[in-house]
């Protein structure tokens, strides 16, 4: 019994804010759960968006010209999750094509650690680091390999 209490306290105290958020946002966590199986592919995701625009919000604008932006459902709070990686991937590809970023630029795995936020997608981050370490030689890999790992693991810190 005492061991159970110690385990609950050890797991619960450091993660209290995460547990509190999870349990206070049960409606948000359940939103769209029945559609998850249909959205594993980009095609499935776009079909889902077309069929259920009420679950979508899009905000896209140039910070220098916010009046010319796209604002669809902008006032509805939404959980963004790993979809932010899609935007990063699009911008990465654009900059690679324009020659602003070299996909072969070396990246130190240790440099990625500074972008990690404790208790935020910690499992995905740990999986990402394991994948990066398996791909790298002496803790160094290319920017393109890091981006591929971000996609494979939904690592928000990469």
C-alpha positions in Angstrom: 0.0 0.0 0.0 2.8 2.4 0.9 4.6 1.6 -2.3 1.5 2.4 -4.3 1.1 5.8 -2.6 4.8 6.6 -3.3 4.4 5.7 -7.0 1.3 7.8 -7.3 3.0 10.8 -5.7 6.2 10.3 -7.7 4.2 10.2 -11.0 1.5 12.8 -10.0 3.4 15.6 -8.4 5.8 16.5 -11.2 3.0 16.0 -13.8 0.3 17.7 -11.8 -0.3 20.5 -14.3 -0.4 18.0 -17.2 -3.0 15.9 -15.3 -5.0 18.9 -14.4 -5.1 20.1 -18.0 -6.0 16.7 -19.3 -8.9 16.2 -16.9 -10.2 19.8 -17.1 -10.3 19.5 -20.9 -12.0 16.2 -21.5 -14.4 17.6 -24.1 -11.4 19.0 -26.1 -9.5 15.7 -25.8 -12.5 13.8 -27.1 -13.3 16.2 -30.0 -12.9 14.3 -33.2 -11.7 11.0 -31.7 -14.0 9.1 -34.0 -12.2 10.6 -37.1 -8.7 9.7 -36.1 -8.5 6.5 -38.1 -9.5 8.4 -41.2 -6.8 11.1 -40.9 -3.6 9.2 -40.8 -2.8 10.1 -44.4 -2.6 13.6 -45.9 -5.4 12.6 -48.3 -7.5 11.4 -45.4 -6.9 14.6 -43.5 -7.8 16.8 -46.4 -11.0 14.7 -47.0 -11.9 15.1 -43.3 -11.4 18.8 -43.5 -13.6 19.1 -46.6 -16.4 17.0 -44.9 -16.1 18.6 -41.5 -15.1 22.3 -41.8 -16.8 23.0 -38.4 -13.8 21.3 -36.8 -11.3 23.5 -38.6 -9.7 26.8 -37.9 -7.2 28.4 -40.2 -5.2 31.6 -39.5 -2.6 32.6 -42.0 -1.2 36.1 -42.5 1.9 38.1 -43.2 2.9 39.9 -40.0 3.6 43.0 -42.1 0.1 42.9 -43.7 -2.3 41.2 -41.3 -5.3 42.7 -43.1 -4.6 40.5 -46.1 -4.6 37.2 -44.1 -6.9 34.3 -44.1 -9.0 34.0 -40.9 -11.4 31.0 -40.8 -12.7 30.2 -37.4 -10.0 32.3 -35.9 -11.9 33.1 -32.7 -12.5 29.4 -31.8 -9.8 28.0 -29.5 -8.4 24.8 -30.9 -5.7 22.3 -29.8 -2.9 22.5 -32.4 -0.9 19.5 -31.4 1.5 18.1 -34.0 -0.2 19.8 -36.9 2.2 22.6 -36.3 4.9 20.3 -37.8 3.0 20.5 -41.1 3.5 24.3 -41.2 7.2 23.9 -40.3 7.6 21.3 -43.0 6.0 23.5 -45.6 8.2 26.5 -44.7 11.3 24.2 -44.6 10.6 23.0 -48.1 10.0 26.5 -49.3 13.3 27.8 -47.9 15.2 24.7 -49.3 13.8 25.4 -52.8 14.7 29.0 -52.6 18.3 28.1 -51.5 17.9 29.9 -48.1 18.5 26.6 -46.1 21.0 23.9 -46.9 19.3 20.5 -46.2 22.8 19.0 -45.8 23.8 21.4 -43.1 25.2 19.5 -40.1 23.1 19.5 -36.9 24.3 18.5 -33.4 21.7 16.5 -31.5 22.8 18.3 -28.4 21.7 21.6 -30.0 18.2 20.3 -30.3 17.9 19.9 -26.5 17.5 23.6 -26.0 14.1 23.6 -27.8 12.7 20.9 -25.5 10.1 22.0 -23.0 9.9 19.7 -20.0 6.5 17.9 -19.6 5.4 18.9 -23.2 5.3 15.8 -25.4 8.1 14.3 -23.5 7.6 10.8 -24.9 7.6 12.1 -28.5 10.8 14.0 -27.7 12.5 11.0 -26.2 11.5 8.9 -29.3 12.8 11.6 -31.5 16.2 11.7 -29.7 16.4 7.9 -30.0 15.7 8.0 -33.7 18.2 10.9 -34.2 20.9 9.0 -32.3 20.3 5.9 -34.4 20.6 8.0 -37.6 23.6 10.1 -36.6 27.4 9.6 -36.5 28.9 11.0 -33.4 25.8 13.0 -32.5 25.8 14.8 -35.9 23.3 14.5 -38.7 22.0 16.6 -41.5 19.2 19.1 -41.2 17.2 17.0 -43.6 17.6 13.9 -41.4 16.4 16.0 -38.4 13.3 17.1 -40.3 12.6 13.6 -41.4 12.7 12.5 -37.8 10.4 15.3 -36.8 7.9 14.0 -39.2 8.3 10.3 -38.1 8.0 11.0 -34.4 5.9 14.2 -34.2 8.8 15.7 -32.2 7.8 19.2 -31.3 11.3 20.1 -30.1 13.0 19.2 -33.4 
